[in-house]
Amino acid sequence: MIYIVLSILASSILFVIFKLFGRFKVNSFQAIVFNYLTACTFGFSVYGKPVNILGLSNFSWFYYALGLGLIFIAVFYLMAITTQKNGLSVVAVASKMSVVIPIIAGVFVYNESIGRLKVAGILIALASIYLVTVNPNKIKGSSLIYPFLVFLGSGFIDASLKFLQTNYVKASDVSIFSATLFGTAGLAGIILFLLQMFQGTFKFQFKNLIGGVILGLVNYFSIYFLVKAIGYKGLESSTFFVINNIGILLITALLGLILFREKLSQQNRLGILLAVIGIVLVSFSDSF
């Protein structure tokens, strides 16, 4: 159970770091690439065994990790585009609403329970996501294809992590599995760096590297704890992902209030109340 709490805390801190990037004018794209390289290096260093890069292909999860690593950075790109075209609130809703995808996978792939109490909790949780993250006055009505792709990509990542943890990734291999995910995304980022250099649009700043290193360490633990938490036998994945996503939503809102003096509207407060109710209903649904 401790891994669920740590997963929520680590993921919430990621949002604080991104908030600080804007304050210190850190180039988010460069920091994201450095973050992947940092997370990869850290993951290999804590594996506890000698790492043979060429021997990674012997792991049954290796090729899945390569594909998922590319999806990691692709979803980050889509989030950036969505933010520019539709606004931050829309990308926040798209990424968090994606929780329905691993929920559906849990029910149909792993035959998890789906009683009335859980359905009610899930619907209330989804409503809370909208109320906490959306500012009706700032929604832009342009192309919906990008938020839809963010929705699909984020949900696919969560469902894929559950699938790989269940079928391929041993408990002792979580660190090297996570490192491989990040390494693939980092290599893709380096290729994009090279393209930017070729086009003359790449401008390195040391603060982007520092920001990326800090982000990478936290990001590594967010995935490490997430994979560990998914493996918790006392909680169905459809229940876990609701608790995880809504927990991140609540902690992020609390940190924004404490650290950045962000104000909560009546709509936001209602959303937080519904989030708590949704978590309680979903948490206890497995007991009935």
RATAQUI-V700450 format. One record per residue. PHI is phi as a letter, one per 30 degrees, with the letter a starting at -180 (NA if undefined). PSI is psi in radians with two decimals (* if undefined). D_CENTER is the distance of its C-alpha to the mean C-alpha in whole Angstrom. Layout:
phi/psi/d_center
PHI/PSI/D_CENTER
PHI/PSI/D_CENTER
This chain:
phi/psi/d_center
NA/-0.51/19
d/-0.55/18
d/-0.56/15
d/-0.80/14
d/-0.79/15
d/-0.64/14
d/-0.78/10
d/-0.77/10
d/-0.80/12
d/-0.76/10
d/-0.61/7
d/-0.67/10
d/-0.53/11
e/-0.75/9
d/-0.60/10
d/-0.74/14
d/-0.75/14
d/-0.62/13
d/-0.72/16
d/-0.53/18
e/-0.75/18
d/-0.66/19
d/-0.69/22
c/0.17/23
h/0.78/23
d/2.37/20
d/1.91/20
d/-0.69/16
d/-0.83/16
d/-0.75/18
d/-0.66/16
d/-0.74/13
d/-0.81/16
d/-0.57/17
d/-0.75/14
d/-0.73/13
d/-0.68/17
d/-0.83/17
d/-0.68/14
d/-0.87/16
d/-0.76/20
d/-0.72/19
d/-0.74/17
d/-0.63/21
d/-0.51/23
c/0.08/22
d/-0.58/22
j/-0.10/26
b/2.74/28
e/2.38/29
c/2.10/26
c/1.83/28
e/-0.77/26
d/-0.44/28
d/-0.08/28
d/-0.51/24
d/-0.21/25
d/-0.32/27
d/2.41/24
d/-0.41/24
c/-0.03/20
e/-0.93/20
d/-0.53/21
d/-0.72/18
d/-0.65/16
d/-0.85/17
d/-0.74/16
d/-0.60/13
d/-0.69/13
d/-0.64/14
d/-0.61/12
e/-0.96/9
d/-0.52/11
d/-0.71/13
d/-0.65/10
e/-0.75/10
d/-0.81/14
d/-0.64/13
d/-0.70/12
d/-0.77/14
d/-0.75/17
d/-0.71/16
e/-0.73/16
d/-0.68/20
c/-0.58/21
b/-0.26/20
j/2.75/19
d/-0.66/16
d/-0.64/16
d/-0.75/16
d/-0.57/12
d/-0.77/11
d/-0.77/13
e/-0.76/12
d/-0.63/8
d/-0.60/9
d/-0.33/12
d/-0.14/10
e/-0.39/11
d/-0.47/14
d/-0.93/14
d/-0.46/13
d/-0.83/15
d/-0.73/18
d/-0.71/17
d/-0.68/18
d/-0.81/21
d/-0.50/23
c/-0.71/22
c/0.15/22
h/0.72/24
d/2.75/23
d/2.64/25
b/1.27/24
d/3.10/27
d/-0.67/28
d/-0.74/26
d/-0.74/23
e/-0.78/23
d/-0.75/24
d/-0.72/21
d/-0.80/19
d/-0.71/21
d/-0.70/21
d/-0.72/17
d/-0.70/17
d/-0.66/20
d/-0.65/18
e/-0.80/15
d/-0.81/17
d/-0.60/20
d/-0.64/18
c/-0.43/16
c/2.28/19
c/1.85/22
e/-0.44/24
d/-0.18/26
c/0.10/24
d/2.29/22
c/2.49/24
c/0.32/25
d/-2.93/25
e/2.26/23
c/-0.10/21
d/-0.66/20
d/-0.84/17
d/-0.58/15
d/-0.69/16
d/-0.63/15
d/-0.76/11
e/-0.88/12
d/-0.79/13
d/-0.79/10
d/-0.75/7
d/-0.67/9
d/-0.69/11
d/-0.84/8
d/-0.81/8
d/-0.65/12
d/-0.69/12
d/-0.70/11
d/-0.79/13
d/-0.81/16
d/-0.70/16
d/-0.63/16
d/-0.67/19
c/-0.39/21
b/-0.69/21
d/2.04/19
d/2.74/21
e/-0.60/20
d/-0.19/22
c/0.11/20
d/-0.72/17
d/-0.76/17
d/-0.55/18
d/-0.83/16
d/-0.73/13
d/-0.67/16
d/-0.71/17
e/-0.90/13
d/-0.65/13
d/-0.72/17
d/-0.80/17
d/-0.68/14
d/-0.72/16
d/-0.68/19
d/-0.68/18
d/-0.67/18
d/-0.71/21
d/-0.71/23
d/-0.62/22
e/-0.82/23
d/-0.67/26
d/-0.69/27
d/-0.70/26
d/-0.73/29
d/-0.63/31
d/-0.13/31
i/0.36/32
c/0.00/29
d/2.21/27
b/1.85/28
d/2.41/26
b/2.40/26
d/-0.58/26
d/-0.45/24
d/-0.63/21
d/-0.82/21
d/-0.81/21
d/-0.69/18
d/-0.66/16
d/-0.81/18
d/-0.81/16
d/-0.71/13
d/-0.72/13
d/-0.77/14
d/-0.70/12
d/-0.68/9
e/-0.85/11
d/-0.52/11
d/-0.72/8
d/-0.73/8
e/-0.86/12
d/-0.59/12
d/-0.84/9
d/-0.71/12
d/-0.74/14
d/-0.63/14
d/-0.55/13
d/-0.03/17
d/2.08/18
d/-0.32/21
d/0.08/22
b/2.22/19
d/2.62/19
d/-0.61/15
d/-0.56/16
d/-0.77/17
e/-0.82/14
d/-0.55/11
d/-0.86/13
d/-0.74/14
d/-0.90/10
d/-0.76/9
d/-0.60/12
d/-0.75/13
d/-0.73/10
d/-0.80/12
d/-0.79/15
d/-0.68/14
d/-0.76/13
d/-0.70/16
d/-0.75/18
d/-0.66/17
d/-0.66/18
d/-0.74/21
d/-0.82/22
d/-0.59/21
c/0.16/22
h/0.58/24
d/2.41/22
c/2.49/24
c/2.22/23
d/3.01/25
d/-0.64/27
d/-0.76/24
d/-0.75/22
d/-0.70/24
d/-0.72/24
d/-0.73/21
d/-0.72/20
d/-0.79/23
d/-0.63/22
d/-0.77/18
d/-0.76/20
d/-0.75/23
d/-0.77/20
d/-0.76/19
d/-0.80/22
d/-0.80/23
d/-0.69/20
d/-0.70/21
d/-0.14/25
d/-0.55/25
d/-0.23/25
c/-0.15/28
c/*/30
